[in-house]
Amino acid sequence: MVQAGVSPALGNAAVGFLVELTSARTAVVTGGLVCVVATLAVAAASPALRRARLTAPPAEVPRNASDARHAGTEVTDGSMP
């Protein structure tokens, strides 16, 4: 939890320092470039993270007509309910 509280403050201090040295526009562009470079570095360092997907796995398909009726789906194999 300390990281969540300290990180924004450190980022604000770094940007404020950069604004004092350069300009607001340069600070914003530099911050954006740093974010892109950091994202690419994390992606390069963890291939498993690159392969991760946020989609849900496909729903389980009912194995027989009884399962389909209980699941509330229509049975298309010609059997009677």
N, CA, C and O atoms as CSV, one atom per row, in Angstrom:
chain,resi,resn,atom,element,x,y,z
A,1,MET,N,N,0.815,-1.195,0.000
A,1,MET,CA,C,0.000,0.000,0.000
A,1,MET,C,C,0.860,1.262,0.000
A,1,MET,O,O,0.417,2.313,-0.464
A,2,VAL,N,N,2.050,1.167,0.502
A,2,VAL,CA,C,2.926,2.341,0.523
A,2,VAL,C,C,3.228,2.786,-0.896
A,2,VAL,O,O,3.290,3.983,-1.175
A,3,GLN,N,N,3.419,1.816,-1.804
A,3,GLN,CA,C,3.735,2.155,-3.193
A,3,GLN,C,C,2.601,2.966,-3.826
A,3,GLN,O,O,2.861,3.923,-4.557
A,4,ALA,N,N,1.364,2.598,-3.555
A,4,ALA,CA,C,0.224,3.309,-4.130
A,4,ALA,C,C,0.155,4.752,-3.635
A,4,ALA,O,O,-0.329,5.628,-4.352
A,5,GLY,N,N,0.618,4.999,-2.453
A,5,GLY,CA,C,0.598,6.353,-1.914
A,5,GLY,C,C,1.803,7.181,-2.297
A,5,GLY,O,O,1.704,8.398,-2.452
A,6,VAL,N,N,2.944,6.525,-2.451
A,6,VAL,CA,C,4.192,7.238,-2.708
A,6,VAL,C,C,4.427,7.476,-4.198
A,6,VAL,O,O,4.981,8.509,-4.573
A,7,SER,N,N,4.017,6.539,-5.052
A,7,SER,CA,C,4.298,6.648,-6.485
A,7,SER,C,C,3.760,7.925,-7.118
A,7,SER,O,O,4.507,8.602,-7.824
A,8,PRO,N,N,2.486,8.286,-6.896
A,8,PRO,CA,C,2.008,9.531,-7.496
A,8,PRO,C,C,2.783,10.760,-7.001
A,8,PRO,O,O,3.039,11.685,-7.771
A,9,ALA,N,N,3.145,10.765,-5.747
A,9,ALA,CA,C,3.893,11.907,-5.207
A,9,ALA,C,C,5.267,12.004,-5.852
A,9,ALA,O,O,5.728,13.098,-6.177
A,10,LEU,N,N,5.925,10.858,-6.038
A,10,LEU,CA,C,7.238,10.876,-6.693
A,10,LEU,C,C,7.119,11.310,-8.144
A,10,LEU,O,O,7.955,12.063,-8.646
A,11,GLY,N,N,6.066,10.829,-8.824
A,11,GLY,CA,C,5.855,11.234,-10.211
A,11,GLY,C,C,5.599,12.727,-10.326
A,11,GLY,O,O,6.135,13.392,-11.212
A,12,ASN,N,N,4.780,13.246,-9.429
A,12,ASN,CA,C,4.507,14.683,-9.440
A,12,ASN,C,C,5.774,15.489,-9.163
A,12,ASN,O,O,5.997,16.529,-9.783
A,13,ALA,N,N,6.588,15.023,-8.253
A,13,ALA,CA,C,7.836,15.728,-7.942
A,13,ALA,C,C,8.784,15.703,-9.137
A,13,ALA,O,O,9.427,16.706,-9.446
A,14,ALA,N,N,8.869,14.549,-9.810
A,14,ALA,CA,C,9.756,14.443,-10.972
A,14,ALA,C,C,9.297,15.366,-12.100
A,14,ALA,O,O,10.114,16.038,-12.729
A,15,VAL,N,N,7.989,15.395,-12.354
A,15,VAL,CA,C,7.470,16.266,-13.407
A,15,VAL,C,C,7.669,17.736,-13.019
A,15,VAL,O,O,8.051,18.557,-13.854
A,16,GLY,N,N,7.414,18.054,-11.776
A,16,GLY,CA,C,7.634,19.432,-11.325
A,16,GLY,C,C,9.074,19.858,-11.489
A,16,GLY,O,O,9.345,20.988,-11.895
A,17,PHE,N,N,9.992,18.980,-11.182
A,17,PHE,CA,C,11.425,19.267,-11.340
A,17,PHE,C,C,11.756,19.474,-12.813
A,17,PHE,O,O,12.503,20.388,-13.165
A,18,LEU,N,N,11.197,18.623,-13.672
A,18,LEU,CA,C,11.463,18.725,-15.106
A,18,LEU,C,C,10.867,20.010,-15.690
A,18,LEU,O,O,11.466,20.632,-16.567
A,19,VAL,N,N,9.702,20.401,-15.207
A,19,VAL,CA,C,9.087,21.656,-15.659
A,19,VAL,C,C,9.970,22.846,-15.286
A,19,VAL,O,O,10.122,23.785,-16.068
A,20,GLU,N,N,10.544,22.800,-14.102
A,20,GLU,CA,C,11.433,23.895,-13.680
A,20,GLU,C,C,12.668,23.985,-14.571
A,20,GLU,O,O,13.165,25.080,-14.835
A,21,LEU,N,N,13.166,22.836,-15.036
A,21,LEU,CA,C,14.362,22.832,-15.885
A,21,LEU,C,C,14.051,23.170,-17.339
A,21,LEU,O,O,14.858,23.808,-18.014
A,22,THR,N,N,12.889,22.749,-17.822
A,22,THR,CA,C,12.562,22.932,-19.240
A,22,THR,C,C,11.249,23.707,-19.359
A,22,THR,O,O,11.172,24.867,-18.955
A,23,SER,N,N,10.233,23.074,-19.904
A,23,SER,CA,C,8.905,23.696,-20.030
A,23,SER,C,C,7.844,22.628,-19.774
A,23,SER,O,O,8.149,21.437,-19.709
A,24,ALA,N,N,6.602,23.067,-19.630
A,24,ALA,CA,C,5.510,22.120,-19.381
A,24,ALA,C,C,5.346,21.166,-20.561
A,24,ALA,O,O,5.130,19.970,-20.363
A,25,ARG,N,N,5.445,21.680,-21.776
A,25,ARG,CA,C,5.302,20.830,-22.956
A,25,ARG,C,C,6.380,19.753,-22.989
A,25,ARG,O,O,6.081,18.589,-23.255
A,26,THR,N,N,7.612,20.120,-22.725
A,26,THR,CA,C,8.712,19.154,-22.720
A,26,THR,C,C,8.503,18.113,-21.631
A,26,THR,O,O,8.782,16.933,-21.841
A,27,ALA,N,N,8.017,18.535,-20.480
A,27,ALA,CA,C,7.778,17.609,-19.379
A,27,ALA,C,C,6.694,16.596,-19.740
A,27,ALA,O,O,6.826,15.411,-19.434
A,28,VAL,N,N,5.622,17.057,-20.389
A,28,VAL,CA,C,4.529,16.155,-20.778
A,28,VAL,C,C,5.010,15.166,-21.831
A,28,VAL,O,O,4.730,13.972,-21.726
A,29,VAL,N,N,5.725,15.640,-22.837
A,29,VAL,CA,C,6.231,14.757,-23.895
A,29,VAL,C,C,7.221,13.756,-23.309
A,29,VAL,O,O,7.169,12.570,-23.636
A,30,THR,N,N,8.105,14.212,-22.463
A,30,THR,CA,C,9.079,13.315,-21.833
A,30,THR,C,C,8.381,12.271,-20.977
A,30,THR,O,O,8.751,11.097,-21.009
A,31,GLY,N,N,7.380,12.682,-20.214
A,31,GLY,CA,C,6.629,11.726,-19.399
A,31,GLY,C,C,5.946,10.666,-20.246
A,31,GLY,O,O,5.942,9.489,-19.884
A,32,GLY,N,N,5.368,11.071,-21.371
A,32,GLY,CA,C,4.744,10.114,-22.281
A,32,GLY,C,C,5.747,9.137,-22.852
A,32,GLY,O,O,5.479,7.938,-22.928
A,33,LEU,N,N,6.900,9.640,-23.255
A,33,LEU,CA,C,7.948,8.763,-23.796
A,33,LEU,C,C,8.459,7.786,-22.741
A,33,LEU,O,O,8.720,6.621,-23.041
A,34,VAL,N,N,8.600,8.262,-21.517
A,34,VAL,CA,C,9.046,7.379,-20.435
A,34,VAL,C,C,8.022,6.266,-20.206
A,34,VAL,O,O,8.397,5.118,-19.969
A,35,CYS,N,N,6.730,6.602,-20.277
A,35,CYS,CA,C,5.680,5.581,-20.108
A,35,CYS,C,C,5.747,4.534,-21.207
A,35,CYS,O,O,5.633,3.340,-20.932
A,36,VAL,N,N,5.932,4.970,-22.450
A,36,VAL,CA,C,6.025,4.036,-23.571
A,36,VAL,C,C,7.247,3.135,-23.418
A,36,VAL,O,O,7.152,1.922,-23.604
A,37,VAL,N,N,8.380,3.716,-23.083
A,37,VAL,CA,C,9.606,2.930,-22.913
A,37,VAL,C,C,9.455,1.941,-21.755
A,37,VAL,O,O,9.886,0.793,-21.865
A,38,ALA,N,N,8.854,2.371,-20.659
A,38,ALA,CA,C,8.653,1.476,-19.517
A,38,ALA,C,C,7.717,0.325,-19.885
A,38,ALA,O,O,7.951,-0.816,-19.485
A,39,THR,N,N,6.662,0.616,-20.642
A,39,THR,CA,C,5.740,-0.436,-21.073
A,39,THR,C,C,6.446,-1.442,-21.964
A,39,THR,O,O,6.263,-2.647,-21.798
A,40,LEU,N,N,7.243,-0.971,-22.900
A,40,LEU,CA,C,7.996,-1.877,-23.776
A,40,LEU,C,C,9.003,-2.703,-22.984
A,40,LEU,O,O,9.214,-3.876,-23.295
A,41,ALA,N,N,9.619,-2.120,-21.982
A,41,ALA,CA,C,10.587,-2.854,-21.160
A,41,ALA,C,C,9.899,-3.962,-20.368
A,41,ALA,O,O,10.417,-5.075,-20.277
A,42,VAL,N,N,8.745,-3.664,-19.801
A,42,VAL,CA,C,8.002,-4.685,-19.051
A,42,VAL,C,C,7.546,-5.792,-19.994
A,42,VAL,O,O,7.631,-6.970,-19.650
A,43,ALA,N,N,7.062,-5.425,-21.187
A,43,ALA,CA,C,6.619,-6.418,-22.163
A,43,ALA,C,C,7.778,-7.307,-22.609
A,43,ALA,O,O,7.601,-8.512,-22.787
A,44,ALA,N,N,8.937,-6.732,-22.786
A,44,ALA,CA,C,10.103,-7.512,-23.201
A,44,ALA,C,C,10.589,-8.429,-22.081
A,44,ALA,O,O,11.106,-9.516,-22.341
A,45,ALA,N,N,10.423,-7.994,-20.853
A,45,ALA,CA,C,10.929,-8.765,-19.716
A,45,ALA,C,C,10.003,-9.911,-19.308
A,45,ALA,O,O,10.446,-10.844,-18.638
A,46,SER,N,N,8.732,-9.860,-19.698
A,46,SER,CA,C,7.815,-10.931,-19.276
A,46,SER,C,C,6.937,-11.389,-20.436
A,46,SER,O,O,5.858,-10.838,-20.654
A,47,PRO,N,N,7.394,-12.393,-21.178
A,47,PRO,CA,C,6.618,-12.908,-22.308
A,47,PRO,C,C,5.246,-13.448,-21.886
A,47,PRO,O,O,4.292,-13.353,-22.659
A,48,ALA,N,N,5.129,-14.007,-20.686
A,48,ALA,CA,C,3.837,-14.534,-20.226
A,48,ALA,C,C,2.814,-13.411,-20.111
A,48,ALA,O,O,1.632,-13.620,-20.383
A,49,LEU,N,N,3.247,-12.248,-19.720
A,49,LEU,CA,C,2.344,-11.109,-19.611
A,49,LEU,C,C,1.871,-10.661,-20.998
A,49,LEU,O,O,0.720,-10.254,-21.160
A,50,ARG,N,N,2.748,-10.735,-21.984
A,50,ARG,CA,C,2.353,-10.389,-23.354
A,50,ARG,C,C,1.309,-11.354,-23.896
A,50,ARG,O,O,0.427,-10.950,-24.653
A,51,ARG,N,N,1.399,-12.626,-23.517
A,51,ARG,CA,C,0.456,-13.631,-24.027
A,51,ARG,C,C,-0.867,-13.639,-23.272
A,51,ARG,O,O,-1.822,-14.263,-23.735
A,52,ALA,N,N,-0.956,-12.981,-22.146
A,52,ALA,CA,C,-2.177,-12.999,-21.334
A,52,ALA,C,C,-3.312,-12.309,-22.067
A,52,ALA,O,O,-3.108,-11.313,-22.760
A,53,ARG,N,N,-4.511,-12.853,-21.907
A,53,ARG,CA,C,-5.713,-12.276,-22.511
A,53,ARG,C,C,-6.733,-12.008,-21.416
A,53,ARG,O,O,-6.812,-12.755,-20.440
A,54,LEU,N,N,-7.491,-10.974,-21.569
A,54,LEU,CA,C,-8.476,-10.606,-20.565
A,54,LEU,C,C,-9.874,-11.109,-20.916
A,54,LEU,O,O,-10.844,-10.743,-20.252
A,55,THR,N,N,-9.988,-11.931,-21.938
A,55,THR,CA,C,-11.291,-12.460,-22.314
A,55,THR,C,C,-11.621,-13.680,-21.479
A,55,THR,O,O,-10.728,-14.392,-21.020
A,56,ALA,N,N,-12.905,-13.917,-21.287
A,56,ALA,CA,C,-13.353,-15.072,-20.515
A,56,ALA,C,C,-13.224,-16.329,-21.363
A,56,ALA,O,O,-13.323,-16.262,-22.588
A,57,PRO,N,N,-13.005,-17.467,-20.728
A,57,PRO,CA,C,-12.954,-18.713,-21.491
A,57,PRO,C,C,-14.336,-19.014,-22.069
A,57,PRO,O,O,-15.340,-18.565,-21.515
A,58,PRO,N,N,-14.409,-19.766,-23.172
A,58,PRO,CA,C,-15.702,-20.071,-23.768
A,58,PRO,C,C,-16.580,-20.866,-22.808
A,58,PRO,O,O,-16.085,-21.630,-21.980
A,59,ALA,N,N,-17.883,-20.674,-22.934
A,59,ALA,CA,C,-18.829,-21.380,-22.072
A,59,ALA,C,C,-18.783,-22.875,-22.367
A,59,ALA,O,O,-18.515,-23.295,-23.492
A,60,GLU,N,N,-19.048,-23.659,-21.342
A,60,GLU,CA,C,-19.038,-25.113,-21.509
A,60,GLU,C,C,-20.240,-25.531,-22.346
A,60,GLU,O,O,-21.360,-25.074,-22.117
A,61,VAL,N,N,-19.997,-26.397,-23.311
A,61,VAL,CA,C,-21.050,-26.892,-24.193
A,61,VAL,C,C,-21.705,-28.092,-23.528
A,61,VAL,O,O,-21.006,-28.989,-23.058
A,62,PRO,N,N,-23.069,-28.128,-23.475
A,62,PRO,CA,C,-23.745,-29.283,-22.872
A,62,PRO,C,C,-23.405,-30.562,-23.629
A,62,PRO,O,O,-23.322,-30.558,-24.858
A,63,ARG,N,N,-23.207,-31.662,-22.889
A,63,ARG,CA,C,-22.815,-32.931,-23.513
A,63,ARG,C,C,-24.001,-33.728,-24.044
A,63,ARG,O,O,-23.826,-34.522,-24.968
A,64,ASN,N,N,-25.197,-33.546,-23.497
A,64,ASN,CA,C,-26.346,-34.291,-23.994
A,64,ASN,C,C,-27.607,-33.443,-23.871
A,64,ASN,O,O,-27.573,-32.333,-23.340
A,65,ALA,N,N,-28.716,-33.978,-24.367
A,65,ALA,CA,C,-29.962,-33.219,-24.390
A,65,ALA,C,C,-30.427,-32.849,-22.992
A,65,ALA,O,O,-30.968,-31.761,-22.793
A,66,SER,N,N,-30.230,-33.729,-22.022
A,66,SER,CA,C,-30.656,-33.454,-20.656
A,66,SER,C,C,-29.907,-32.251,-20.095
A,66,SER,O,O,-30.502,-31.377,-19.463
A,67,ASP,N,N,-28.598,-32.212,-20.330
A,67,ASP,CA,C,-27.800,-31.076,-19.865
A,67,ASP,C,C,-28.254,-29.786,-20.529
A,67,ASP,O,O,-28.309,-28.738,-19.886
A,68,ALA,N,N,-28.585,-29.861,-21.836
A,68,ALA,CA,C,-28.999,-28.675,-22.567
A,68,ALA,C,C,-30.322,-28.143,-22.032
A,68,ALA,O,O,-30.480,-26.932,-21.883
A,69,ARG,N,N,-31.281,-29.032,-21.739
A,69,ARG,CA,C,-32.567,-28.575,-21.216
A,69,ARG,C,C,-32.393,-27.898,-19.863
A,69,ARG,O,O,-33.037,-26.889,-19.573
A,70,HIS,N,N,-31.517,-28.463,-19.039
A,70,HIS,CA,C,-31.298,-27.880,-17.717
A,70,HIS,C,C,-30.538,-26.558,-17.806
A,70,HIS,O,O,-30.685,-25.696,-16.940
A,71,ALA,N,N,-29.740,-26.400,-18.836
A,71,ALA,CA,C,-28.982,-25.170,-18.989
A,71,ALA,C,C,-29.797,-24.067,-19.632
A,71,ALA,O,O,-29.346,-22.925,-19.716
A,72,GLY,N,N,-31.018,-24.409,-20.094
A,72,GLY,CA,C,-31.871,-23.402,-20.709
A,72,GLY,C,C,-31.550,-23.156,-22.169
A,72,GLY,O,O,-31.933,-22.122,-22.716
A,73,THR,N,N,-30.852,-24.090,-22.816
A,73,THR,CA,C,-30.526,-23.924,-24.227
A,73,THR,C,C,-31.420,-24.824,-25.059
A,73,THR,O,O,-32.001,-25.783,-24.551
A,74,GLU,N,N,-31.523,-24.507,-26.340
A,74,GLU,CA,C,-32.360,-25.280,-27.230
A,74,GLU,C,C,-31.605,-26.526,-27.702
A,74,GLU,O,O,-30.417,-26.459,-28.015
A,75,VAL,N,N,-32.307,-27.661,-27.749
A,75,VAL,CA,C,-31.729,-28.922,-28.222
A,75,VAL,C,C,-32.015,-29.020,-29.707
A,75,VAL,O,O,-33.167,-28.892,-30.121
A,76,THR,N,N,-30.987,-29.244,-30.519
A,76,THR,CA,C,-31.178,-29.288,-31.959
A,76,THR,C,C,-30.915,-30.661,-32.540
A,76,THR,O,O,-30.749,-30.788,-33.753
A,77,ASP,N,N,-30.872,-31.706,-31.702
A,77,ASP,CA,C,-30.614,-33.045,-32.222
A,77,ASP,C,C,-31.884,-33.814,-32.538
A,77,ASP,O,O,-31.807,-35.011,-32.815
A,78,GLY,N,N,-33.044,-33.183,-32.507
A,78,GLY,CA,C,-34.294,-33.821,-32.869
A,78,GLY,C,C,-34.988,-34.528,-31.724
A,78,GLY,O,O,-36.077,-35.066,-31.923
A,79,SER,N,N,-34.417,-34.552,-30.552
A,79,SER,CA,C,-35.062,-35.243,-29.438
A,79,SER,C,C,-36.177,-34.392,-28.865
A,79,SER,O,O,-36.151,-33.165,-28.960
A,80,MET,N,N,-37.146,-35.047,-28.275
A,80,MET,CA,C,-38.289,-34.360,-27.681
A,80,MET,C,C,-37.972,-34.008,-26.235
A,80,MET,O,O,-37.306,-34.781,-25.546
A,81,PRO,N,N,-38.433,-32.867,-25.766
A,81,PRO,CA,C,-38.184,-32.506,-24.357
A,81,PRO,C,C,-38.972,-33.340,-23.376
A,81,PRO,O,O,-38.858,-33.142,-22.166
